[in-house]
């Protein structure tokens, strides 16, 4: 029984074993594996088309050095989309509503892009802190502002994904609770809230995919600045 609306974001456990581990490992089990056949089924064809189109759109603006990150970004994209969509099913848990998990993805990847810039082109990487033509009086303040904006990037990545998914789940639960309470008192209003809930569910499916795409897209933009 859910005691409050935020209990749905608690990591479930059985016999003291956190089930978040199972939720994280599940996406790798449901994707079909490629075969050596000349012709694949429709699901494999759709999956290959989606991966190819996403990878092309992601690495098109990058130079050859950024192409090495294509597999990592594509895998992360598929992983986040699958977890977000599975979290919309009843009686499931969404690991990406946990800020700790999102930060565990955002912080190392962001740091790796910054480190790549410092190693490959340190002059250009450091030049982002002080644009050319800055007035002398604004130099100290601008360096501080650019430094803060740089270190806030991984926090923004993790908080954006967590906040959007958490807000959507809370709103769906609020409307579903209202529908359940009104179905015997005011059936007409309950029907209206049911329609709103259905439309909101479609919106949340779109948000689950868009937020995964935005997460990976921003990481690719950070990488593009540093290579």
C-alpha positions in Angstrom: 0.0 0.0 0.0 1.4 3.4 -1.0 1.4 5.7 2.1 2.2 8.9 0.1 2.8 9.9 -3.5 6.6 9.8 -3.1 6.8 6.2 -2.0 6.7 5.1 -5.6 10.2 6.5 -6.0 11.7 4.3 -3.2 13.9 1.5 -4.5 12.0 -1.7 -3.8 13.8 -4.7 -2.2 13.1 -8.3 -1.5 14.9 -10.0 1.4 17.1 -7.0 1.7 18.2 -7.2 -2.0 17.6 -4.0 -3.9 15.6 -4.6 -7.1 17.1 -1.6 -8.8 19.9 -3.9 -9.9 17.3 -6.0 -11.8 15.7 -3.0 -13.2 19.0 -1.7 -14.6 19.9 -5.1 -16.0 16.5 -5.7 -17.7 17.0 -3.5 -20.8 19.9 -5.7 -22.0 17.7 -8.8 -21.8 14.8 -7.6 -23.9 16.6 -6.3 -27.0 16.8 -8.9 -29.8 20.3 -10.0 -30.8 21.5 -9.8 -34.4 21.8 -13.0 -36.4 23.9 -14.1 -39.4 20.9 -14.3 -41.7 20.7 -12.2 -44.8 17.1 -11.1 -44.0 16.0 -10.1 -40.5 12.5 -9.9 -39.1 10.6 -6.7 -38.8 11.7 -6.0 -35.2 15.4 -6.4 -36.0 15.0 -4.3 -39.1 13.2 -1.5 -37.1 15.8 -1.7 -34.4 18.7 -1.5 -36.9 17.1 1.5 -38.7 16.6 3.4 -35.5 20.1 2.8 -34.3 21.6 3.8 -37.7 19.5 7.0 -37.9 20.3 8.1 -34.4 24.0 7.4 -34.7 24.1 9.3 -38.0 22.3 12.3 -36.6 24.5 12.3 -33.5 27.9 12.1 -35.0 27.3 14.1 -38.2 28.4 17.4 -36.7 31.5 15.9 -35.1 34.9 15.3 -36.6 36.5 11.8 -36.9 37.7 11.9 -33.3 34.1 12.1 -32.0 33.1 9.1 -34.0 34.8 6.9 -31.5 32.0 7.8 -29.0 29.2 6.7 -31.2 28.8 3.2 -29.7 28.9 4.7 -26.1 26.3 7.3 -26.9 24.0 5.0 -28.8 24.1 2.4 -26.0 23.4 5.0 -23.4 20.5 6.3 -25.5 18.9 2.9 -25.8 19.4 2.1 -22.2 17.8 5.4 -21.0 14.8 5.1 -23.4 14.2 1.5 -22.3 14.3 2.2 -18.6 12.1 5.3 -19.0 9.5 3.5 -21.0 9.4 0.4 -18.7 8.9 2.7 -15.8 5.6 3.8 -17.2 4.2 0.2 -16.8 2.0 -0.5 -13.7 3.8 -1.9 -10.7 7.3 -1.1 -12.0 10.1 1.0 -10.7 11.9 3.7 -12.7 15.6 3.9 -11.8 16.1 7.2 -13.7 13.9 8.9 -11.1 16.9 8.5 -8.7 19.2 11.5 -8.9 22.1 9.4 -7.7 21.8 7.1 -10.8 21.6 10.0 -13.2 24.5 11.7 -11.7 26.5 8.5 -11.9 26.0 8.7 -15.7 26.3 12.5 -16.1 29.4 13.2 -13.9 31.9 10.7 -15.4 30.9 11.3 -19.0 31.0 15.1 -18.5 34.4 14.8 -16.9 35.7 12.6 -19.7 34.7 15.2 -22.3 36.4 18.0 -20.3 39.5 15.8 -19.9 39.6 15.0 -23.6 39.5 18.7 -24.4 42.3 19.5 -21.9 44.5 16.8 -23.3 43.8 17.2 -27.1 43.6 21.0 -27.3 44.3 22.7 -24.0 44.4 26.2 -25.5 41.0 26.0 -27.0 39.5 24.4 -23.9 40.9 27.1 -21.6 39.8 29.7 -24.1 36.2 29.0 -23.3 36.7 30.6 -19.9 37.7 33.9 -21.4 36.3 34.9 -24.8 38.4 37.1 -27.1 37.7 40.8 -26.8 36.5 40.7 -23.2 37.0 44.1 -21.3 39.7 44.0 -18.7 37.4 44.9 -15.9 35.1 42.0 -16.7 37.9 39.3 -16.9 37.8 38.1 -13.2 34.0 38.0 -13.1 33.7 36.3 -16.4 36.2 33.6 -15.5 34.2 32.9 -12.3 30.9 32.8 -14.2 32.3 30.5 -16.9 33.8 28.2 -14.3 30.5 27.9 -12.4 28.7 27.2 -15.7 31.1 24.5 -16.6 30.9 22.7 -13.3 27.1 23.0 -13.1 26.7 21.1 -16.4 26.6 17.5 -14.9 24.3 18.7 -12.2 21.9 20.1 -14.8 22.1 16.9 -16.8 21.1 14.7 -13.8 18.5 17.1 -12.3 16.8 17.6 -15.7 16.3 13.9 -16.3 15.2 13.3 -12.7 12.9 16.3 -12.4 11.0 15.6 -15.7 10.4 11.9 -15.0 9.5 12.5 -11.3 7.0 15.3 -12.2 5.4 13.2 -14.8 4.9 10.2 -12.5 3.6 12.4 -9.7 1.1 14.1 -12.1 -0.1 10.7 -13.4 -0.6 9.4 -9.9 -2.5 12.5 -8.8 -4.9 12.3 -11.7 -5.3 8.5 -11.4 -6.1 8.9 -7.7 -8.7 11.7 -8.4 -10.3 9.5 -11.1 -10.6 6.6 -8.7 -12.1 8.8 -5.9 -14.6 10.5 -8.3 -15.8 7.4 -10.2 -18.6 6.7 -7.7 -19.4 10.3 -6.7 -19.2 12.2 -10.1 -18.9 9.7 -13.0 -18.9 12.5 -15.6 -16.0 14.2 -14.0 -14.2 10.9 -13.6 -14.6 10.2 -17.3 -13.1 13.6 -18.0 -10.1 13.0 -15.8 -9.7 9.5 -17.4 -9.4 11.2 -20.8 -6.9 13.6 -19.3 -5.0 10.7 -17.8 -4.9 8.9 -21.2 -3.5 12.0 -22.9 -1.0 12.6 -20.2 0.2 9.0 -20.5 0.8 9.6 -24.2 2.7 12.7 -23.3 4.8 10.9 -20.8 5.8 8.3 -23.4 7.1 11.1 -25.5 8.8 12.8 -22.5 10.5 9.5 -21.6 12.0 9.3 -25.1 12.8 13.0 -25.5 14.6 13.2 -22.2 16.8 10.3 -23.0 17.6 11.9 -26.3 18.3 15.3 -24.7 20.6 13.7 -22.1 22.8 12.1 -24.8 22.5 15.1 -27.2 23.9 17.5 -24.5 26.7 15.1 -23.8 27.6 15.0 -27.5 27.5 18.8 -27.6 29.9 19.0 -24.6 32.2 16.5 -26.5 32.0 18.6 -29.6 33.3 21.6 -27.8 36.3 19.8 -26.6 37.5 17.8 -29.7 
